[in-house]
Structures are given as C-alpha cells and as structure tokens.
Amino acid sequence: MPEVSRFFGIVIQMYYDEHAPPHFHALYSGEEAQIAIEPIHVLQGDLPPRALSLVIEWAALHQRELVDNWNLARQDQKPRKIEPLR
C-alpha cells in the first residue's frame, strides 16, 4: 500500500481498489484509523488523541490533494506524495 506522507511518527497510506467513501489510513504506534476525506472524520479505528488531532489538521490542509490521490488510486495509479505536517 502506497505511503502518501509521514510526520511525527504517523504514517499516511492509501490502498488501491479501496471501498467508498474516499478515505486514507493513518498508522501510529501500532494503532490504525481510517479517516474519511470529505468531510474529514474517523470512519473506523482509533489513534491516541494527540496523533488524531495532528492527522485531522494535516488532512484539512491537504484535502484537495487527498481527493486527487483517492481518484488516482481508484484508477490503479500511484498516489502522489503529500507534504508532511511541520
């Protein structure tokens, strides 16, 4: 599964041929959450509160890029890297 971004120990990934709604996976310290892109919210799983807050902040800054990457992945094309949160 392609890694889209990485920041503060959080890994953001998107799977190819994934189910709707458009979302990404955030992994941190053995935990995983699926995060919907529009609107941004947790679909499934859990992350520690601080990590989840950082993921939500990052997703809000890069929402358009995430939608574009979702569309690429749905077409079996490699998603583009997205700038990490700094």
N, C-alpha and C positions, 0 to 999 in steps of 0.2 A: 504494500500500500504506500503510495507516494507521500512523503513528508512535505508539507507546504510551508511550515515555519517552525521555529524553535526559539523559545525565550524563557529565561528564568527557570530552566528545568522542565518546562512544559513543551510537549511535542504536539503539533497540529498535523493531522493527517486527513486525507480524503481517499475513500475507496473507489475503485472503478465499479461500474454497474451496481450502484447502491440504490436502495429504495428511497422513495419520496417520503417526507418533504426534503428539500435541499438542506444538507447539514454537513458537519465535519466532526471529527473525533478529536478530543483533547485528552492527552495522557499525561499524568503527573504522579510520580511516587507510587506506582502500582495501581493507581485508580484511573478510571476512564469515564468520560461523559460524552454523549452525543449532543451536539449543540445545533439547533435549527438556525438558519441564516436569516430568514425573513418571516416573522420577526425573530430577533435573537432571543432564544430561550433554551433551557435544558429539555431535551426530549427524553433522555434516559441516562442512568448512571449518576455518578456524583464525584465531585472533586472537593478538596479542602476549601473552605470559604475564600481565603486569600487567592488561591490559584484560580478558582472560578471567577472571581472578580477581575483578575488580570485577563483571563480568556474573553470575558464579556467586553471589557474595554477594548482589547485588540480587535475583536470581531466588529465592533461598532466603527472602528477606524477603517476597516478594510472590507466592509460589507459588499461593495460592488465587485471587488476582486474575488471575493469568495463565491459570489454568484457566477462570475465568469469561469472560475475554476470548476465549479459544480457542472456547468454546461460542458466544459472540456472533458471532464472525467466521464460524463454520461455518453460521450462520443468516443470513448476509449482512447482519449488523448491525454498526455501527461499534463497534470495541473502545473501552473507556474508557481514559483516561489513567491512568497509574500513577506515583505519587510517585517522583522520581529518587533515586538514592543520594546521600547528602550526606557 
